[in-house]
Amino acid sequence: MRYRGAWFHGKASAVRAIVKTQNALKTNVARAVEVGRKLFPSMEAELIVELIRRDLPYYEASISESFVAGMNQFAGDLGIVTGHVPYEKVVATQFRQLWNA
């Protein structure tokens, strides 16, 4: 990878961490309890596993162009945006190679 500066490498590290965490949870969802116990009261910490298990099929680091198109439509219908927001303005495509790492 050619040099892109500290800004790029800091963001790339964050993307790698997200992908690594998602993959770890897909491998062993019980790891969520370890983190939950550090952040939540014990009763809630035990519940986090079922929430993660439920949402795990949707854990994906990438955002598709069709999703952004639908988001644009939805935001436009609500009057939040008045024009089309390009995919490249919504998604950090420069990190595409890291999404499935």
Beta strands, then each sheet from edge to edge (+ up, - down):
end
